[in-house]
Amino acid sequence: MSERHLPAEWSPQDGIMLTWPHSHGDWAPWLVQVDRVYSQIVKAVSAYEKLLIVCYDRQHQSHIEKILHPQGVDLSQLLLHIVRSNDSWARDHGPITVLENTAPKLLDFDFNGWGGKYPSALDDRINQSLYSQKAFTDIDIEAWPLILEGGSIDSDGQGTLLTTEQCLLTPSRNPQLNKLEVEAILKTSLGIERILWLSKGELIGDDTDSHIDMLARFCDVNTIAYSSCEDESDPHYLPLKEMAAELVAFKTAEGKPYKLVALPIPKPVHNRDGQRLPASYANFLIINQAVLLPVYDDEMDEIATQRLAGCFPDRKIIGIDCRPLIEQFGSLHCITMQLPKGVLRSQLVI
C-alpha cells in the first residue's frame, strides 16, 4: 500500500512557479508596476532556487526577458514556458505536489475561477500543458475532479491541513459535496490525516471566499502565524478576534496548544474606487533558506518582519513591496507556487 503525504512549504524545493501577468487580462492598467514586483520576486528567489515562468506567447516571453536582463538575474535559474493564461494566480491554478513513497507526484485539481467569479478555462489547462512540454521531471500527474485552490489549504507536512469552511464549503465550488465528503477526498488525494477547519475570519477585498493563506499559516509543526487586528473601530476586529479564538482552541497532533504569532494587518488601503484592499502579512512565501514577506509601506511592515523572523530563525526575511498586487485582491503567496525537490527539470527540453 502506497503512503502519500503533503509536504510543508518549508520542505526543500526545486523552484517556484510564476504565471507572469499580461495585457490580455485584468492586470492591464497596472502592468508596469506589477512587472516590477515580479522582477523583485524573481531576483530574490533566483538566489536560492529556480523559477518556472509561464509566458502568454513569444512576444510576452521576450518582454519578460527584457525586463529581467538588467536585474542581474542568473538566467540559468529561469525556465520559461509558453502557455496561454487568463490570469496570474499560480497558487490557485498551479499543481499541488504530494510525496508518494517519498517520490513526488503532481496533482491537477479543477479550477473554476474562485467559484465562477472570473474566466478560468485557460488557467485550468496550464498544468497539463506544462506537463506535455516536459517542464517537470519524469513523474506522474494525477487529475482530480475537485475544485481546489492551493491558497485555500496549508500543510504542516506531518498530516495536518489548515483550511476554511468559507472557501472549501461554498456552493460555487463543489455543490454536490458536503463537509464529510470534502474531507474524505482531501485525505485520500493529499494523504492528510486530520483537518483543522476555521469557520471565522475574513479580510475585506479578498474575493477568494477567505483563502487560508490570507489568514493563518503554519511556520512549523507547532507554530501558526495569523492575521490580527487590535483596532476596535476596524471592521476586521471582531472576525479576526473570533478566528484567533478558534486558533487558540486548536491542538497539535500531540494534543498541545499551538504557539500563535500575531501579524497585525496594515492600516486600511483603498483603490481608486474606494474599495478596501486585502493587505495581509500572512501571505508570505517560504523558499529555500529565505521567506519572502509582502510589505505595504506601512508601520506594521517592521513588526511583521520581526515577528516572522522569530518564526524562521534560519531563514532570511526578504520584504517585497506588494502594493500593486493587492489592486487585484491578492498578494505575494497568491501569485507563487512552490515546486518541491524532484519536480522541476534542471533545464528546458527542446
Steps between C-alpha positions, in 0.01 A plus 500: 500500500641837398557769757419858395543832676492872425835662580520827688601809306831511688603163355789512248397648166617484140336829416204736492236525228385839374234571239611843380232772462416618149290756317226250411360494853403712799859616567511729195469832694781405741740303279801729546472491879420128512789413268722671753361288787548179304855602415577552868359157579707338225817671618439390860403140420768441236770545762376179665317290241356489148185661362253349257345797318184465293495746208191581292676490161840561338459875513418481868804279561725755330344775711573305821858427397553868418375596846712245687826542311598833666418357844814289502298180534682174430308401186595135549262506797203579275288249308258684271206317342231635270147419613203732460337611824202698622674642805809470717396328825730199481426402859149406395544355152847349544564134585491379860782258574468202730762242589405140440745254652741800511467560123329821382170486313311795350131544573294698251178612667225679309501880508184703435611856567421507873148374465430639153591862581752535215590330168714195569495254208858579392633493855336162560709351216840644599621199701428248227661728242815535708507125552474437125784748445713295741538784747508241776714195562377154404238487772128432481226759488166401648175680414241543775139608424487734799508879500796577724734800507845483654438819695212337683714239681815500713694193614727435795663214307403256775144418398314810621321736262382852587211645297177701515137397477419827320704394198493122473131466585365785288232369258670660199789252516383148576123524560453124476723434802440548870771566757564134577529418130744787442706378795508148360626616161766723656624218720520261207652738245743681730575227752364716782420349838309788658356835399477817711201699374472873568143627486583862589730760352500703182675790332300765320583494129607135496280358223616140553243435776766512772804310380702374793820656363358845575408405856715236672812303407713225643858612572595162644302206638438686827467862384228691314536863392170679446347831394389710796336836564511699823305803375146465636372750242622281213236262359766226506524518879219261592540234225876477558451481878254216446749328271775540762274332754461204266877479456546502878267200521688301236744235619803344335497132408657440844211680668692815593396864431666668204742786543312788341675800346286804420575692178312832534333602177612831344293813517215504245603519135239597240494504121384787280139394542525513876497123542713365780777267382613178676846582633624201703839405641382138530540479122875432530690248286747251649790405273837331551687697769269802482146631548356762267272733694247732334536857628280803441695814599331485839627531856395140559752379238781500755292327768401227255863461392622462857229255602544286191877500554431347839302224330775429245832557679695308235354684202555851369187719495476690171238774466324542165286810441166346403281810480447449124390138557219580740342717229376165367410371848791262563860516613837324485410144598198511268713547187757231579500120526790305649630195313660257748827322442483250215225679304669749270733423211838666532484630144255545216423204277486614137 
